Amino acid sequence: MSDATLEQKFVSSWLNCENPELDGKNPHFGNTYATLKSTLKVIRAACRESGIAYRQSFLPGDTCFMVSSVTDGEEEIVLSRFPVEFCPNPQAFGSNLTYARRQQAQTDWGITGEPDDDGNAGAEDAKQLKPEPVKSRRFERISELKKEALSLGIKEEGIKSWLETSFPYPMKDFTQFDIQSTEAYLEQLIRDKKELDGE
């Protein structure tokens, strides 16, 4: 494909890219999934045939975004941007980064890293995880923690990005577990920020 344009090379690679091996297992739910390593392996194999490369990097700014592109060494096409929450805790940030890279790569290449069961598992999960009624004072606690985080200089965009990534549904539908997870996240952000500021 030496005479092909970069767009043509990418389309050819995209069409030849296969779903990755489900080489990971979620310790919390027991389901299998394709890790970042497995995902990038099939993408690189598809790119190799067309002589292009797939890259993921950051766009600098107050809020970090993952930028992906394909290149043949002469030209470059930016494919997508995926929001990545930046937080002071290096382990949490590393986890967010890996998740973002995996999700973005699979989206860019039209591949899936989950078992194909026609949505049966998701339907069953939805039945089992039907939101429980939650008391308004728990939401008030989240609001108080968010105000404290913002007063310390933590970016609202980062908090919003984390919420949208972690819970793809309105806060009114939060379960008790969702609320507890959000409280724990905000409390950890506040502790990390205060530690960085020497408080």
N, C-alpha and C positions, 0 to 999 in steps of 0.2 A: 504494500500500500504506500509506496514511496511517493507517488504523485497525488495521493489523496489529501484533502484538507484536514485540519485538525478536527473539525466538526464531524467529518466522515469517519475519521479514525475512532473518535469517541463513540459514535453510534454503533460502529462495528463491534467495538469492545463491549459496549453496553448490552448488545444483543447476545453476545457470547458469554456474558457473566452468569455463572450458575449460583444457586443458593448455597450458602456456606454450610459446613458441617456443624451440627448442634453439639459442640464440644464442651459446653459449660452446664452447670447445674445450680439452680438457685437454692441456697441452703435454707431459705425461709419457706418456700412454697414447693420445692422438689421438682419444679418443671425444668426442662432442658432449654437451652438457647445457644445461639452462636456468639462466641466471644469476639472481641475486637481482632484478636490474632487470626481467628478462622475467617472472619469477614474480609480482612485485608488480604488474606492469602488468595481468595478467589478473584478479588479485584485485580491484584497484581498479575495473576495468571492471564486474565482477560486483556489487560493493558499490554502485556508483553507481546502478544500476537500482533498488535497494531503499532508497537513502538512508541507508546505514550506512557506518561506517568500520572498517577493520582496523588495529590498532595493535600494535607490539611494543616492550616496554620492560623494564627490569631490576627485579627484586625485590632490594632491598638485603640483604646478609648476608655472612657469612664466605666463602661460596661463591656466586658470582653465578648467577642463573638468568634466562633469558629468559622473560618473561611476555607472552602474546598475548591479545588481547581484541577483541571487536566492540562497537561502540557506535552509538547513533543520536542521541547528544547528551543524552539524558535517562537512559537506562539503559546498563548495561555487563555483558557476559558474559565471564568469563575462560575461554579455551578450553584452553590448555595451558602447560606450563612446560618449557623445554628447557635442560639444563645447559650452561653456557659456562665453559670453563676460563679462569681469570684468571691471567695471567703478566705479569712486569715488561716483557717485550719488546713494545713497542707494535705492531710489525708483525705479530708472531705472534698477539697478542691480536685485532688487527683482522681477521686471516684467520679465526681461530676464530669471531669474532662474525658475519662474513658467512656462513660455512658454517652456523652454527647458525640464523640467521634464515631462510636459504633452505630448509633441511631442515624447520624448524618450520612455515613458511608452507605448504609443499607438503603436509605432513601434515595441518595444520588444514583445508585446503580440498580434500583428497582428490584432488590432482592429481599428475602425475608430471613430473619434469624430466629424464627419461632416455629414450633410444630404446626402443621396445617391440619386443623380439625373442623374446618367450615364454621369456626366461631362457636363451637359447642362449649368449649371450656370457658370462654368469655361469658357466654349466656348463663352458664351455671354459676360462675363467680358473681355475676351481677345479681342473681337470685339470692345467693348466700350473703352477699355484702350489701344488702339493701340498707341504706342509711338509717341509723337509729335516730330517734328524736334527741336533740341535744339542747341543753339549757343555755339560755342567752348569756349567762354570766361567764361561760367558757369562751364565748366569742369576745366578750369584753376583756378577758385576760389576754387574748391574742392581740387585740387592739392596743392594750397598754404596753405589751412587750414591743410591738412594732413602733409605737411612738418613742419608746426609750431607745430602740435601735437607731431610729432616724436622728434622734437628738445627739447621738454619739458620732454621727457622721457616716453611718452605714447607708449605702445607696439603696433607694427604694426600688430601682430597676432590678437589682440583684434579688431582692426578696420576692418581687413579683414573678421573676423568671423561675425561681425555685418552686413557688406555689403552682405555677402553670404546668411545669414539668412533672411535679410530683402528684398533682391532683387535677386531672383534666375534666373537672366538673365544678359547678358553683359551690361556694363555701356553705351555702344553706343546705347542701346535701352531704356535708362532712359527717363522717362517723365519729364516734368517740376516739377511735384510734387515730383518725386523721387530725383531730384537734390536738391530741397529745403529741403527735409527731411534729406538728407545727409549733407548738409551745416549746418543745425540746430544741427544735432548730433555732428559734429566735433566742432562747436562753443561751445556747451555745455561741451564737453570733455575738451576743452582748458580752459574754465572758471573754471571748477571744479578743474583741475590740478593746475592752478594758485592760486586758493583759498587755496588748500591744502599746497602749497609751501609758502603761506603767501605773495604773490605778490599783 
